[in-house]
Amino acid sequence: MFFTQPTLSHEFWIEPQKYQVETEGPVIADLRNGQNFSGANQVFFARRSNRFDFTQGEKTKAYRGRMGDLPAFQLDRAQAGLLIITHETAPETLTYKTWEEFQTFVDHKGFANAAQHHQARGLPEQDFSETYTRHAKSLIAIGHGVGSDTLLGMETEFVAGVNPYTDALTSGMPVTLYYLGKPRPNAQIEVFERRADGLVRTFTQSTNADGYSLIPVLPNHTYLLDAVVLRAAPETEEPVWETLWASLTFATPQ
């Protein structure tokens, strides 16, 4: 059910069972799809994944999951340092049955001119389709957790400016949002902030002209950042729009 119309308002993210793991301890993480930082675990299927990697320092390795794995990511042990998991889904297609569905989506994700562009292109106002891909990243501390986030080549991607497990976050969590390898200016970021008791607060931030944003954070919380690229699909293809969803998850220590 997560690859049909309800996906319009659903985020996709990587959720480690623990954001801080002992050295050489197992790292287990779920792929999740849902709303308000709560969702169902996704079974791993290779055909639904374009990329599934983990990075420590300057080394990136492809994760070789087994078909049907749940949780989707299961690493027996990891060395001390910052571990970065990245996952990119294969394209999926959805259909907007009504104009209201499209308008609700673009309003929620901050695309003020999307409806005008749609009409200027002479596109239908019902029963039109879109392809979408997900570009997820998660930061996990192994042992001392020392290390830094880096741009890992996804088409759209968050990069954390500090290490949330080793650096001071009193001023907030600095992030840069990238698209096609360059900082993405004036983009909406939706922030999901979850307390230890599970209560979630949601708010939005915007990137500046350099693709940078300082996210206010609190100790002992987990965070999901979400940002969407909306672009016209090639005219030779049946879908008329493409969306690329970037997400980043991390935790703030107590």
N, C-alpha and C positions, 0 to 999 in steps of 0.2 A: 504493500500500500504506500510505501514511501517513495515510489517513483511515478505517482500519478498526480492529479491536480492538488491535493493538500500540500505538496512540496512548495507551492507558491510562497507560503509564509513560514516555512520550516528552515531552521539553520542546520548545518552539518558540522560536527566537530570531533576532535580526538579527546577522549576523556580517560586519563590514566586512573587506575584504581588507587595509586598513591603518587603524589607529585614529588615526594621526597622518599628516596629508596636507599637502603644501606648498600655500601660497596659490595659488588658481586652478588647483590640480591636480584630477584626476578623483577622484570618490568612488564606489567600487564596493562593493556589499554584497550578501551572500546572505541569503536566508531559509532557515533550517535547521530540521530536525526530527530529533531523535535522542535519544541517551542519553549521559550522562557527558561532556557538552560536545563530542560528536562526532556528526555526522549528515549526512544527504544534503541537497544543495541542492534547494530547491523552485522550480519554474518559476512565473513570475508569470502568474496568471489573474485577470482583473478580477472574475469572478463569485465567486471565493473570498476577495475582499477587501472589507471594509466601509470601510476607510480606509487610506491609504498617504500619509504626509506627511513633509516635512522642515522644520525650524524653525531659524532663526538670529535671535538677539535677540528682537524682538517680532513677527517676521514668520513665519507658517506658510504653506507652499504645498503644494498637492496634488501628489503625484508622478504623472506621467502615463506609466506604463510601457506597453510594448507587449506584446500577448498572446504568451506563450511566452518572454519574456525570461529569460535565464539568463547571468549573475547577474540577480537580480530588480530590483536597484536600480543604476542607472548614471547618474550625474550628471557632465556633462562638466567642469564647473568649479565651485568654491565660493569665496566670499570668506573672509578670515581671521575666525576666531571659533569658538565651540563650535557644532557642527552636531548636531542631534538628529533622528534618524529614528524615526518611529512607524508601526507597522503593526498593524491590527486585522483579524482574519479574519472571514469570514461563518460563521454557526453550522454545525456539522457534528454528526452523530449517530452514536453507537456503542451497542452492545448488550453488556451483561454476560450472558454465557451461564451463568455459575455464581455462587453466592454468594461463593466463595473469591476470585474475581477482584475483586469489589467490596471485600471485606474487605482484601485485599492493598493495593489502591489507597488506601483511606481511612487505613489504618495508616501507609503510607509518607508520606502528605501531612499527617499529624498531626490527623486528624479523629476524636478519641477517641469522640465520641458519635454518629457518623453511623449506625452499625449499629443502635443503639437507636432513633434517630429513624426510620430506615427501617421497622423492625418496628412501631413505634408508629403509623405511617401505614397499616399494613395492606398494605404493598406486597409483590409477589411476590419470591421469593428466587432466581429464575433467569429468564433471558430478559427482563430489563427494560432500558430504554434511558436514555440521557443525551445532552443536547446540550452542546457545548463551544465556546468561543471563545477566541482567543489575542489578547493585548494586549501587544505587544512594543515595546521602546524601546532605542535604542543611542546612545551618546555618542561623538562623533568630534571631534578637534581639527584645525582647518584653520589652518595657519600658527601664529600665537601661541596660538590656541585659547581666547582669553579669552571668558568668558560663563558663564552659570549655567543649570542645569536648572530646569524649571518644570512645573507641573501642566498637562497639555495636553488634559484632558477625556475620557480613556478611562475606561471603566466601572471598571476596576481598573488601577492604575498605580504604578510606583515613581517617586520623585523623589529625585535625589541632592542631598544637603545641601551639597556642595562640588564644585568642578570638579577631577576627578582629574588633569588635565593641567597645571593651574596652581597648585593649592593643596597645602599640606602634608597628607600622609596618614599621618603618624607615629602618630597615635592611631587611625587606621582610616578607613573610608569611611562617613559617616553617610547613611542613607537613611530616607525615610518612605514607607510603603506606604499607598495610598489605595484606597478602594472607595466608589463612588457619590459621589465628590468629598470624602469625609471620611477622616481617618486611620483605618486599620484596626488595632484593638488586638489584642494577644495572638495574632498570626498567625505561622505557621511560614514561614520563608524558607529555601529550600535554596540553598546557595552552591556553585558550581563554580569552582574555582581552577586555572587551567592555566598551567604553566610554559612557558618558551620552547622547551623540548625536547618539549613535548606532553604531559607527565605531568599528570594531573588529580587533584586532591584535592577531596573533597566533604564538606561539613559543614552543619549547620543552625544557624540563629539564630532568635530570636523577637522580634517587635516588642513594645514596652512598651504601657502604657495609652494613649499618645499616637500609636501607630502607628510609633514611631521605633525604629531599630536601628543600632548601630555595628558595621560589618562589618570584621573584621581583614583587612588586605591586605598584600601584599608587593610590592616594586618589580619591574618587568619581568615582570608577569603579566597575563593577561587573565581577566576575571570574567564569569560569568553568574549572575544572581540570579533565582530562580523562586519564585512564590507562587501558590497556588490558592484560589479561592473556591468552596465547595460550597454550593448552595442548592436548595431544593425548586422544581421546575418548577411552573408554573400547573396547576391540576387539570384544566383543559380541554384540556391538551396530552397527547399520548401519552408522551413522555419524562417520567420521574418525577424526574429530577435535572438540574441545570444546573451546569457548571463554567466558571469564568472564570480563565484563566491569565495572570498578569502576568510579564513578564521584562524584565531590564535587562542590557545588556552594556556594558562599558567596559574600558579597559586602564590599567595603572599604568606610567608611564615609568621608565626605568632610572635 
